[in-house]
């Protein structure tokens, strides 16, 4: 774990990663954190101090919905899943990200 | 929509939300622990490691809370609860603050409510929001007379606007303030003449009868009708329902009553109308002006008010009327009109309104300054309290509260206090406005116009009170809060009193507060000093002519039905008889007395020079020698001049300088009147304050009596020797012998100063009260600051004394340090007042706004009292044995 880099995540980027992490189905908090770590091959480690505020914020914005359920080990856990608005938001954030990265690439290569 | 659901949940289901959050975080830790156990750690180590990875659970929860909906409101509620709790524990502070703020805001609001009713609220008639007043400013117009104001209209102009406009559903014209004698009463009754659509456009309810109909006003002589106001009906006729159809004699002319208006309606003017009569009655009802040709387009005497069509804005009205004005202008080469269009208020006339707004603003600012000084005291108190809670504040910031959060909490406290004061203040404001106005009304001299004002505490007043409250709360809460939360936690957490630096830094802020208080206080004291000087001057003034031993006889022949010829006969007989009375030196007739309440203004031109508006008086020969006004060049009018109607006039020095600087004005000509007749200058009189007391611009014109205007010669001035009482009786007898029914007033010329003295007394008194309150507040603040500062420095003082310093030296050190901000504040205050004192010049009646006596004596007084306020607590502190202070920490 020490080998991997911890990078500062902008709020928008964190939102995008969380939304993508939930694209395939519902997860609980720890699960989301692990999925993001896995998707980004260890580049981004989401700490609870960033994760929970982001989850609650996105839930209040209407992109996620939550329910209490049981985890793999039969423990009570709060699961989050994408709402319809969340799915739309994921698409929007993806295009926005593409636009930004193209622009930055242009800037760096010129 | 969803946000509201979350908002509700976060605010009102707080416990469930918190429980949910706790469980979620706990479950996270559990699962993390399970993960680590699965990876091979022992359960205890795994749990510890998981908790370490989580970090502070409280921090995470706080982070979640800070992004949740309704955070601001939640914190606000928290702050309010906390503030209420702290304040409950300090009832003394709470009581003083709330009272101080309450009174300050109350008085301020009271004055605002007077200004509101006078200048801002629409006139008190039904549906008055749509009413618009129109005023005009003319240049190069052929006018003979402006009666009541330069901004008024002639009948012809009114008719053009009435018929050609496309923005009004109706346009009325009226002439207010018409003093008349009803049924030969002793007292005058003030009425109005109005256009016939008056009642149709203004739509007041009628108690009995009706208003005027259009048909009643066309055709000569068919319009001897009148409508009474409800108040007059009650006062004068005991609410007799039989008044309908009765005939009343107004200035000896019979008019039939056809209606009584509902209570509360008295016209659109500040001076309430007792009755209304049609415009065509103006000649008969205007007393001394009855020979004036009111129908002429050269006489401006009407005020006009229109009701806007629904959907038209003020701009629409302005542009439509401007077009009409241009049309009128075209008929007279060179003339141009500027129109002012404004919502109809009780005091709309442009020149008076401007003066009233300036005076009002000045007054509000003055009272506001006192409030500000009180706020500074409160700020000092707040600062002391926050310093006392320094450790608590430092702790909260160390625990993670952001500086803005703590500041917000502290400011909420001061806002809560301010709100308490604001509620009291709003209540006082609603009531004190009426009280203040009645007080001022009661102290005006009898010659003043009988204004009436119903002070309403409407939403504007309450809104004003509350904005002031909010400003106050921030004013005395923000700075101390910022000071107390400065990021120097170390010093705050350590023991108090050890740090000399802390004392000095806090001392600097307190010093700044005291300095500002002193500056504001100085401004108020200087202003009141100037006004007191003006008061003294008004009592002992020399306006440039002699006021002693001159009696003034005042009468209005028009009110008892005379015409010009009859008046001429009366006046010359009276002149003979008065001259024959014992003790009479000289007699002069005029249209008004100097510094009296009849003012005449007109426009004078010469050649290509710009025209000047100046006041004038028509006077008979002997005016200047009676009043001992020296004639600098040329001569007075002679009887022969008057007899042949010579077009001569006499100008004041300033007038001569304005038109013919450096040249001899004798033999030059001035144009005056609609025919642009040339009048020759035959004399130059020394400047004297003949029109207004203390006027800086003393351009004045003296004209000989106009034979066609005999009824306007309503004043006879008599220079006498001996007892005034005896002369007064003799004068009364003389007039009675000529016409027993004529009402005359005999007074001393000195009494004309009465109005100015009354105004002076009021302003000086008011300013004095404000000045003294501000002085008391500032000195209390200074005393408190010094006492507090010294008590914090006890250790340092004890050290100095123990090390051998003399009491005297330490005392002088403390006092000097305390007085430094005071001295700076005083200097700033003097400079500030010097820049703005010009504003007061209208009330100073000739006292210079930079009067040396005031500007030296007041600062000396202030510094002397400040010295005392600083010396006493310092002295008391030094009485304590240094051994005691050094032992304490």
Interface residues (C-beta under 8 A of the other chain):
Chain A: X28 X29 X30 X47 X48 X49 X52 X53 X56 X57 X60 X62 X71 X73 X75 X76 X77 X78
Chain B: X2 X3 X6 X20 X21 X23 X24 X25 X27 X28 X30 X31 X32 X34 X35 X53 X54 X55 X59 X60 X63 X64 X66 X67 X68 X69
